[in-house]
């Protein structure tokens, strides 16, 4: 994709392939509706959704960054640029050092997700692990499901360690798409070009969040899930 104007990406989106609600086509269509140039699919522990989105991206003229979110023993870690499933040993609460070794060996961009957004108010152990923070490329400084105060702490952490910034809605339903946006102002041919701009710190992150919007999104997701389960049960009768 070539875009001579600004490129707007939501770098943290979940689909039905993990704990999101919607399928890939719904998400891509709504991303265009919200004015996004593209999204990063970052499902938990799988790249199946990201790979499907890559195949469909041309149909919707949307930039897709293939990603994954892994819950380690010390933090949630976002890996960008991944195009194959990670080894099984790294899917179930792996050691963060081992995951970072794998990511670096495979030239993936490593970002610590919502470092101060553990259960909304608390920090993950990684924020005090200097050796790990020196080895990652970026820190997610704006997360759509994390309170503003915690996002501000993430920004300070990234600046302290001179890290690149990432940001995303952490959308689990399409209503949350684009709540946080990462904007690049140079031409982008593909997702690799965008990630290079992230690493060079040539992006701007915009958007906002709050406790009411976070809780309402969580409640709406649960209502949608309940409705689907009821329809399944009714259909089985």
N, C-alpha and C positions, 0 to 999 in steps of 0.2 A: 504493500500500500504506500502510495506517495501522497504526502500532504504538505503543501507549502505553507500552510498556516499552522496554528498551534495544534498539538496532538494531546488529547485528553484521555487518560487511562485510569481506570479503577483497578488497583493492583492487588485486591484481596476479595475474591468472590468464590462462594461455594455453590455446588450444584447438587442434584439428587444422587450423584455418585458418592457423596459422603453425607453430611448432615444438612445440606441445603434442601429446598423444596422442589425447585423447578428444573425442567429439562434444558438441554443446551439451546435448542432453537428458541424457546421462550426467552431465555436470558439474552441471547444475541439480539433478538428483535427489540426487546425492551431497552437494551443498552443503546441502540440506535435512537430509539424514541427519547431517551434521556440526554441525547446530544454527546454521547461518549464516542471517541474514536476507537476505543478498544477496551479490553479487560484482561486481567490475569486470572485464569482459573486456578485456584489454590485449594483444591479439595484435600481433606485429611487422608493421608496415607495412600493416595492413589493418583495416577495421572490419566486414568481412563477418560474422564470428562474433558480434561485439557486437550488430549489428543483428538477427541471427537470434535471439539470446538475448532481446532486447527484445520481440520478437513472441511468444516462448514464456513470458515471465516470469509472466503472469497464470495460465497453466496450472499453474505450480509455486508460485505465491505467493512469489516471490523478487524482491527489488529488483535490478535490473540497471543498473549504471553503464556506459554505452558509452565505451570508452577505446581507446587505441592506444599502443604503445611504438615510438619511433623511435630508431634508432642514428645519432647525429650524429657530427661530427668530434671533438667534445669530451666527449660524455656520452650515456647513454641517457636519453631524455626521455619521461615519461608525460603524455599529454594526456587529460583527462577531460571528458565532456560532448559528445564528437564524434559526429555522426550522419551523416556523409558521408565518402567517401574523400578523403584529402588529395591535393593535386596530385602528379603523378608525380615532379616535380623534388625533392620533399621526402622521397621514399622511399629514396633511395640515398645514404646518408652525406651528408646535407645540412649546410650551415653552420648551427650552432646559433642564430646570430642570426636567420637567415632563418626558421627553424622557430618561434622565439618570436614573431617579428613576425606570422606567420600565426595562431598560437594566440591572441594578444591581439586581433587583428582579428576573430576568430570567437568571442570570449568563452569560451575553453576554460580549464579549470584546468590549470596547468603545474606538474609536479613532477619534480624530478631523481631518477631511479631509482638505487638502490644506488651512491652516489657513491664509496664506498671498496671496492666489491665487484668490481673488475675482475680477472678470473681469481682470485677469492677474496681475494687479499691486497693488491692494489694500488689506487691511486686513479685516477680519471679527471681529465683536465686541468681540467675545469670547477670543481673545488674551489678553484682558485687564480684563477678569473676573476670578479673582484668585480663587474664590470659586468653579467655574465650572472646572477649570483646575486641581484642586486638586482631583476632583472626577473621572476624566476619567483615563483610563489605559494607553493610548498611544496617540501619535501625528504623523500624516502622514508627514514625513520629506522629502519625495521625491515623487512628483506627476508629471506624464508625460505631463500634460497640464498646468504646472505652471513653470514660469521662474526660472532659477537657483538662482537668488538673493532672490526670495521669498522662495524657498525651503531652502536656507541657513538660513533664518530667522526662518523658522519652526524648523530647527534643534536646533538653539539656544534656542527657546522656550521650546522644549522638554527637553533639558539639564538643563535649569533653574528649571523646575519642576520635574526633575528626572523621566521622563516618558519613557516608552518603545517606540520603533520606529516601524512604519509601512510605507509601500511604495507601489506604484502601478502606472501603466501606465495611469489609468483613461481612458482606451481604449473605444472608441465608434465605431471604425472600426477595423478589424482584423490586419491591417497594424501596428497599435499602440501597439499590444500585446507584452509584454515583454520589453517595453522601460525602465521600472523600474522593478528591480527584488529583491526579498527578499530571501536571501540564508541562509539555516540552515545546520549545519554540523553534526548533530546527527541523528540517525535513526528515521524515521517517519512512524508510522503504519497508521495514519489517520490524519484528519485535527485538531483534538483536541491536538495531540502531537505537531503539528506545532505551534498552538496558544500558547501552554505552553512555547515553546522556545522563541516566541516573547515576552511574558510577562517576561521571565527570562533574556531578553536582550542577547540571544545567537544567534542572527542573524546578517547578514551583508547586507546592502542595496547598490546595484550598479545600474548604468545606468545614462543616461544624457538626457537633453532636451534643447530646444532652441526656440526662437521666430519663426524661419522659419519652423521648424518641427511641432510646435503647430498649426500655421496658415494653413500650408499645409494639416494637418489632418482634421481641421475644414472644409476647402474648399472641400476636397475629400468627406467627409461625406455628405455635402450638395449636391454635384454632384450626388452621389449615390442615395440619397433620391429623387432628381429631376427625375432621370432616372426611378426609380420605379413608381413615380406618372404618368409619361408620358406613361409608359407601361400599367398602369391600365386604363388610359383614352382611349388609343388606343383600348384596349381590350373591352371597354364598347361601342365602336362605331359599 
